[in-house]
């Protein structure tokens, strides 16, 4: 394994973590947006607040990790992408900031109309942010970022492959979040809400799967290099993704929500891994390879040392945080089932 490949693998590991962990948070916004009116949507929105509250900020560690690894390990390709794809990047980062602020403000709103306003901003931003992040990935994968940077700021991402990857990003986030929320509702004894989320997740999963397969049609012509990789070396990974998605749908249908979470993670992670394997060995497809775009050897070595130190410090802390959020004391499984009547219900009467 070459030094530059090791750094690229560490970089893409961060992309996978952000796609799975951050994706589940983003996807909750889709379910919040489509939960219904204030009264009908109160139980689901309360569950979303409870489920993502402790972890939504922590999951953005992976985005910071990816950006730092990219601009340090592969600086020229990073500069090229930033000077070409600044429109979707600014929109995505704006969505991340707005969703975070509105998620916090909604909790402390004194009136129902304020909660509705911040709720709409949170939910809409949670859908738009992964969409624009997906268009960035699609632009990179379809060779629309020139090596010298300063590519067209609009046609670089307003094209078939970027738009499809944006839609797939939103769908996979919503599917992953729906599966997780269904399991959370079932553990908390909210059977009616779990049944409602189960149906939602089945529909979202089926639609997302259809979009993924539909995207293969334009990708063949719009991104031939990526298509070649997807139909050759990435084919086993793509098959794993399909199997994971089908298994998740079957488990949701049969009410095996705990195991469905694992297969959903496999499905989403395999989708992302298929993109990475299909794009290999390019950082900027058809423009800059991993070997050509890598920084100085000393810098790459320092990055790997930093990754090792971070793994020792950050990974146990994140693991413990996730363990706490799944404990009976936190998720309410140790207490008798009770209706979800937090701030939403109080505001309905205020």
N, C-alpha and C positions, 0 to 999 in steps of 0.2 A: 504494500500500500504506500503510495507516494504521500509526501507531506501535504501537498495541495488537495489531494483527494480526501485525506483525513479531516482537514479543515472544512471542506465542502460537505462531508458527511455530518460533521458536528453542526454545521449551519442548518442543514436540512432536517436534522433531528429536532432543532428548535422550531422549524416550520411545522413539523408533525405535531409537536406538543401544543403549539398555538392553535393549530387547526382543530384538535380534539378538545382541549380544555377551554380555550377561548371560544371555539365554535359552539360549544354547549351553552355558553353564556349569551353569545349573540343570538342563537336560535330561540332563546327564551323570549326575546323581544317580538319575534313573529307570533308566538302564542299569546303574548300580552296584547299585541295589536289586534288580534282576531278573537279575543276572549269574549267580546260582547259588551253590553252596557255596564254601567257602574254596579248595578245589583247582580246581574247574571255573571259578570266577570270577576266579582270580588273574590270568590274562593280560589280561582286560578291565579289571580294577581297576587294574592296573599301567599300562595305556595311559591310563586316565582321569587317574591321578595325574600322568603325564608330560605329558599334553596340556593340562590346565587349570592345572597348578601355577604357571606363570609369569604367568598373566593373570587368574586368578579374582578377585583383590583389585582389580586395576586396573579391571575392568569395573564395579565398584560406584561408580566416579567418576560414572557417568551417573545413578545414582539420587540421589546428593547434588546433582548439577546440577539435576535435575528438581525436587526438593523446594525448593531455594533459589530457582529461577526462579519456581515456583508461589507460594510464600508472599510473595515480594517483588513480583512483577508482578501477581498477582491475589489479594491478601490476604484479602478477604472470603470468596471461594469456598474458599480453602484452609482458613480457620477453620471454615466450614460443613462441609466434608468431614471434617476432623479430629475435630470434635465429634459427628459422626454415625457415621463408619466407623472408630472407634477399635478396635473388636474385631478386624476382619480386618487392620487396619494393625499392631496389636501382634503378632498371630499371624505376619504376614508378616515383620516385622522380627526377631521372636524366631527364626523359621526361618533368616533370613539369618545371624544371630549364631551360632546353634548349628551351622549347616553349616560356617561358616568355622573355628570352634574345633575341631570334630570332624575336619575335613579335615586340619588341622595336627597334631592329637594322634594321628591314625591313623598318620601317617608315623613317629612316634617311639615307638609302642607297643612294649613289650618282649615281650609275649606275644600269642598268637593271639586269646584271648578279649577282650583289650583292643582289638585291632584290629577284631574283629567288632563290639564295642559301639560304638566310635566310627564305624565304617563304617555301621552301621544308622542312627545319629543323622544322619550326613552325608547319606545317601541319602534318608531320610524327610524331613528338613528341606528338601532340594533339590526335592522334589515338592510339599510343602505351601506353601513360600514363593511360587512362581509361581501356585499355585491361589488363595491369598488376595489376591495382587496383582491377579489377574484378576477376582476378585469385586468389588474396589474399582472397577476400570474399568467393570464391568458395572453397578454401582450408580450411578455417575456418568452413564453413557450412557442409563440407563432412567429418569432423573428422580427418583430416590429420595432425593436429598439436598436438603433444603429450603434456601432462600436464607439463612434466619436461623440455620441450623445446629441442633444438638441434635435431629436426627431420631431415629427409632427405631433403637437400636443393633443390632437383630437382623433385623427385616423389611426393613431397608434393603439387606441383602446376601444374606439367605436367601430368594431369590426366583428365578424361572426364568432371567431374563437374566444376573444376576450368577453364578449357579451354572454356567450354560453357558459364560460367558466364562472362568470359573476352569478348567473342564475343557479348554477350547480352549487356554488358556495353557499348561497342563501338556503337552498333546499337541504343540503347536507347538515347545515347548522340547525335548521328547524327540526329535521328528523332526529338528530342526536339529542337535542334539547327535549323534544317530545318524549323520547324513550326514557330519558333520565327523570323527567317530571312525572311520568306515569308511575315509575317505580317509587318515587318519593311519596306520591299521593297514596299508593297502596300501603307503604310502610306506615304511614300516619293514620291509617284506618279510614281514609276518605274514599270509600269505594265508588261512590257516584262520580266523583271527580276523576278517579283513576279510569273508570269506564269511558268517560268522555274524552280523556286524553289518549286513551288506547285507540279509539276510532280516528282521532286527529292524526296520530302518529302513523297509523296504517295508510291513511290517505296521502299524507305528505311523503312517506317513504315510497309509495307506488308512483306518485307523480315525479319525484326526484329521480327515481330509477329510469323512468321513461325519458326524462330530459337528458340524462347521461347518455343513453343509447342514441337519442336523436342527435346529440351533439357530434357523434362520430361522423355523421354525414358531411357537415360543412368542414370539419377538421381535416378530412382527407384532402380537400383541395386548398383550404385556407392555411393549413400548417402541415405541409407534407413531411417535414423532418420529424415533427412530433408524432404524426400518424405512423411513420415507419417504426419509431421506437415503441409505440403502444401496441402495434401488431406483431412485434418480434420479442425483444427481451423483456418488455413490461407485460406481456400477455398473461403469465402466471399470476402476477400481482393483481391485474384487472379481474381475473377469474376469482381470486380470493375476495376481492371487493364485492363482486356479484353474489358469491356464496354467503358472505357475511350479511349483505342486505336482505337476501331471501330468508336466511335463518332468523334474522331479527323480526321480519314480518310474521313468520310462522310462530315464533315465541310470543310476540305480542298478541297474536290471534288466540293462542292457547293460554294466555294469562301468566306466562313465565317471565315476569317483568325483570327480575334480578339478573337472570342470565342474558336477557335481551340487551341489557346495557353493555355487556361485554362484547356481544356480537356486533352491536351498533358501532362501538369504538373500532373494532376490527374493520368494519366496512368503510368507515370514514378515513381511518388511517391508511387503508389500502388504496383508496382513491387518490390520496395525496402521494403515497409512495409510487403509485403507477405513473403519476405525472413526473416525479423526479427521475425514475428509472427511464421513462420514455424520453425525457429531455437530455439525459446524460449522453455525451460528456460536455454539454454546453452550459455556460452561465447565461449568456445571451445567445439564443438559438441562431445558428448560421452566422454568428458574428464573433463571439468570443468564447473559447473553450475554458474549462477549469484550469488547465495548465497555462494557457496564455494569459488569463486574467488574474492569476494569483499574485499576491504581494511578495515582498522580500522574504526569503527563508527564515530569517531571524524573527520577523513579525509573525509568521505562521507558527513557529515554534512557541513563541510567547502566547499566542492565542490558545494553543492546545494546553499549555500549562494553566492558563486562566480558566479554561473549560473544566479541567480536572479539579481545580480548587473550588470552582462554583458548584460542581456536582457534589462535592463533599459537604459544602455548607448549605446550599439552597435545597437540594433534593430531599434531604431528611426533613427539613422544616416544612416544605410543601406536602410531603407525604404525611406528616403528622397532622397538618391542617385538614387534609382530605379525610384522614381517619376520624378526626373529631367531628367533622360534618356528617359522617355516616354513622356515628354512634347513636344508640337509642336515646341518650339524654338530649342530644341535639335535635334529632329528626322527629321526636315526639312519639316514637314507637313504644316507649316505656310508660306512656300515660294513656288513660282512656281516650278514645276517639271523641273529638269535639268539633263543632263547626268552626270554620275559619272566619273569625269575627274580629280582625284587628282593625287598623285605622280605616280601612275602606268602609266597613259596616258602620262605624261611628259617624263617618262623614255623611252617609246616606240619610242620617236622621238630623244632621246639623245644618 
